[in-house]
C-alpha cells in the first residue's frame, strides 16, 4: 500500500510530511522512558524482519491482486507504539530512498497510513482492550487479527482521503473507496493471521516481552536472545530467498487504481513531482528491489510489464536477494542507531 507521488498533491504531501515529523518527534520523546539495552536491538532486528516481510506479496485468491505485511501492529505489540512508530518510519524511509518503493513526496502519507494508524490507533484502542491484562492465547489471536484488519481498513481509507484532498480527479471518491476497502479487508485478514502467529511464537519463547511492552516498561534483564536470533535468521531468509516467491500480481492499491482507470499507476504531473522523481532516481540504487539497470538497457514500460507478467515463478534472482539482505541490514542499522541515539540523549 505504498503510495506513489502521482497520487498526491504537493500541499497534501507537504502537510503529511510535517504531521509525521511531529509524530516522530513526539514518539522520540516518549520512547526514552522505556528504552533500554534489550529493546534497542529488538527495534533493529524487528525493523529488518518487517522490511524483508514487506517484499513478499501474497496472492489474494480470485481477485488478481496481492498484498503484503504492513507490520506496524506487529511492531507495536512487541515494542510499544512509540518505538514501533520510529521503527516503521525507518523501514519506509529506507524503502523510499534506496528502493523506490513509495514516493518521497508521499513518504509522510505512507508513514501515517502504515505507521501512525497501526501504532497509535490499532494497538492501543483495539488490540490492548481486547487482550486485557493477562491475555490467553485465544485473546491474543483474536486481538491480533481484529486490530490488523481495522488498522489496514483505516490505512486504506487514509489513501482514499489523501487522493481525494489532492484533487486526483481520475480516482473518484466513491468508486475508489469501493475497491480499496474490500481488497484490503482480505489483505488485513492475512496480515492478522501472520501477526498472531509471530506473537504466539514470542509468547512461547519470551512472554516477558509482551508483558513489559503492554505495561510500557523497560525490558530490564529479560531473556530475548532466542527471539532476536530467530527474527534475524527469518529476516535474512525472507529477504534473501523467500522474496523470490512474491506474487507478481498488483498490490491492493495498484489493483484498485487499475479498477478505476484501467492502469495500475497514474502519470505524475510536472513541477515538484518531477523534482522528487529525479531525486529518487539518484538515491534509489536498488529500484524495485533489484540491481539498477543502465539507462540504455532499460526496457520500455509496456515491455517491462509484459516481462513481469510472463516471468517464471519463483523468480530466482540474485539481485532480489542482494536487495533483500542489504535493505534488511540498512533498516536494522537505522532503527538501532535511532534507539541508541535516543538512549544516549536520555542519559544526558
N, C-alpha and C positions, 0 to 999 in steps of 0.2 A: 504494500500500500504506500510505497514511496512516491510522493507527488513530484512530477517534473515541473520545471519553471513555467512551462507554457500554460499550466493550469491556473496560475495566479497572477494578479496584477502587482506591480511594484509596491503599491500602497498596502495591500494585504500582506505581501511578503515582508515588507519592512516592519509593519506593525507586529507581526508574529515573531520576527527576529527580536524586537525589543521586549515583547512579552516573555518569550522563552529565556532571554538573557536575565530578566528579572527573576524568573522562576529558578534558574540555575544559581543565581546569587543567594536567593533565599535558601535553597537546598544546601549550598555550600556552608552557609552559616549554621543551619540547624544540625547538619550531619556531624559537626565537630563534637557534639555531646556524646555520641556513641561510637565514634571511630576508634579502633584500636589495632594493634599489630596482627590480630587474627582476621578482622573484617576487611582490611585493605587488600590483602592477597586474594580474598574471595571476590572482591569487586573486579579485580583484573581478570581472574580466571572465568568468572561468570560472563564478563564482557566478551572474552574470547569465544566462549561457547555460544552465546546468543548471536554473535557476528557470524560464526560458521553455520549455525542452525538456520539463519535467515537466507543462506544461499540455497537451501533445499526447498524448492517449490513442490508441493504435493498436489496431485490432480484432484479436482472436485468432480466425482463421477457424474456423468450425464449432463455436464454443463459446457465442457470445452474450456473450462477455466482452471486456475490453480491458486494456491495460497501459500503463505509461509508463516512461520512463527514470528509473532511480534516481539515477545519476550519481556515486555515491560512489567506485566503482572508477576511473572516468574522471578524477575529481579527484585521486585518489591517484597515478595513473600520471603525471600532468602536474605535480603539486605536491609529492608526497610525502605520507605518511599523516597527519602532524600538521597541516600546512596544509590538507590536504583535509578533515580532520575538522572543523576550525574553519569552513571554508567551507560544508560541508553543514549544519552546525549553524546557520549564518547563514540559509541557504535555508529550512530547516524552521521556524525561529523566525519569520521574516517571513511564511511561509505560514500558520502557525497564528494569529498575532496579527492580521494585517491582511486575510487572505483566507479565514479559517475553514476552511482545508484541513488537517485533522488537529486533534485536540483539544489544548487547553492542558494538561490533566491528563496526557494521553497523549504529550506532547511528548518526554519522556525516552525512552519506548518507541520512538517514531519515529526519534529520533536514534540510538538503539542499533541498531535493525533496519536502517536505511538508511545509517547513517554508520559506526558502530564496526565492524560486521561486514565491510563492504566495505573500509574503510581499514586496519584492523588485523588482519584475517584474510585476506580475499580477495587483497589486494595483496601483503603480504609473504610469505604462506605458500603462495600458489598462483601468482599472476602472476609474481613475481620469480624463483622457482626454475625456472619453465618458460621464461622468456626468457633467463636466463643473462647473462653479462657483455657479449657482443657479439651481440645478437639479430638474426636475419634478419626480413624482413617476415612470412614464414610463421610463425615462432615467436611474433612479436608478435600475429599474428592468432589463433592457437590459444590463446595465454595469455589474451588479452582475452576471448574467448568463454567459455572454461572458468572463468575467475575470476568473470566476471559471472554465469554460471549457478549456480555453487556459492555465491557470495555471496548471491544472491537466494533460493536454497533455504534458506540459513541464516536469512535475514531472515524468510521466510515461516514457518519453523518457530518463530522467535522470537515471532511474532504468536500462534501457536497456544499456545505455552507461557505467554505473558503472560495470555491469556484463561483458560487452564486454572487458573493460580495465582490468578487473580482470582475464581475460583468462578463463572464465567459458565456456568450450567447449560444455557442454551439452545444452547450450542455444545459438544456432547460431543467430547472429545479425538479419538477415533478417526475419527469422521465428518468433523470439521472438517479434520483433517490430511490425509485422503484427498482432499479437494477443494483445499486450499491448495497442496500440493506440486506436483501435476501442472500446474495452470494457471500457476504461477509458474516452472515449467520452461520453458514456451513463452515466457513474457514474458522470462525470463532469456536465452534464445537470441537474441531480437531485440535486447535491450539489449547483448548481447555483440557482435553484428554492428555496431551503431551505434558502440559504444565502439571497436571495431577500426578502423572507417572513420576516425574522428576521430584516433586515434593514428597511423594511416598518414599522414594529412594533416600532422600535426605533425612526423612523422619526415622527411617530404619537405621541409617548409618550414623547420624549425629542429630538426634532430636533437639538438642540444646540450641542448635542454630535457629530453629523455628521458634522455640520458646523465648530466647533472648531477643530475636528480631521483633516478635509480636509485642514485647514489653518495651521496645526501644532502648534496650540496654546494650552496653559493650559486650563482646563475646567473652572477654576475660581469658581464662585458661582452658576453655572447652576444646575438645579434640576435633579438628576439622581437616586433618591431613588426608584422610581417606576420601572425603568429598572433593577436596582440591585436586588430588591426583586423578580421580575418576572423571571429573569435569574437564580437566586439561587434556587427558587422553581422548575423551569424547570430542573435544573441540578440534584436535589435530586430525582425528579420523574423519570427522564430519567435513571439515574444510578440505582435507587432502584427498579423500576418496568418495565419501557418501555424496558429496556435491555433484559427482558425475551422474547421479540418479535423479537430479532435479527435473521436474516436468518442464517440457518446452511450451506448454500452454500459457497464454497470457494470464497474469495475476488478476485478482478480483477487480482492481481499479482499471487496468487496461481492458479487461473483458467488458466492464460496464461502459467505458468510453466507446469501445467498438460497437456496443449495442445501440448507442445513440447516433454516432456519426459514421459508422462503417469502417473505422480505422482505430487502432489502439493507442494513438497519440495525436496530439494537436500540434500544429506548426506554431512555434513561438514567434511573437512579434519582434520587430527590430528594437533598437534602442538599448535600454538597460538589460533586457533579456539577452541580447547579443553579447553584451559585456560579460555577463555571468557565464554564458556558454563558452566564450573564448577563455575565460579564467579556468573553467572546469576542464577544458581541453588541455590546458597546460599542467594542471595539478594532477589529473587522473592518469597515472602511469600504468594502471591495470583496468582500463574501462571494461565494464560488463564482466568483471572478474576473469579477465584473460589478458594475455600479452598484447601490448599495443602494436597495431599494425602500422607500417609506414603509409603515409597518405596515398601514395601511388598504388599500393596494394589493397586498399580498402574496397570492398565490393559495393556496388550501388545498393540503395536501400531495398529495392524490390528483390535483387539477387540475394542479399543477405537474409531477407525474410524467407525466401524460398529454401535457402540452405538450412536455416534454422528449423523449418518445418519438416524437412526431409532428413535431418541429422539422425544418426544411429543413437539408440538408447540401450545401455547407458552411454553418455557422452564422455568416454575416457579421454582426458585431456590434461597434459602436464601443466599447461598454462593455468587452467582452472585450479588444479591442486596447489600450484605455487601461490596463486592469488588467495586461496582459502587459508592456507597456513600463514602467509605473511600478514594478511588482513587480521587474522585472529591474534597474532603476536603484536601487531601495532595497536590493536584495541586493548589488549592486556596491558601493554606498556603505558598507554594513555590513561586508562582508568586507574591503574596502580599509582601512577605519578600524581594524578589528581588527589587520590586518597592520601598519599604520603605527604604531599604539599600541604593539604588542609590539616593533617595531623601535626605537622611541624608548626604551622601557623597558630594552632590552638595552644600548643605548648609555650608559644612566645619565643 
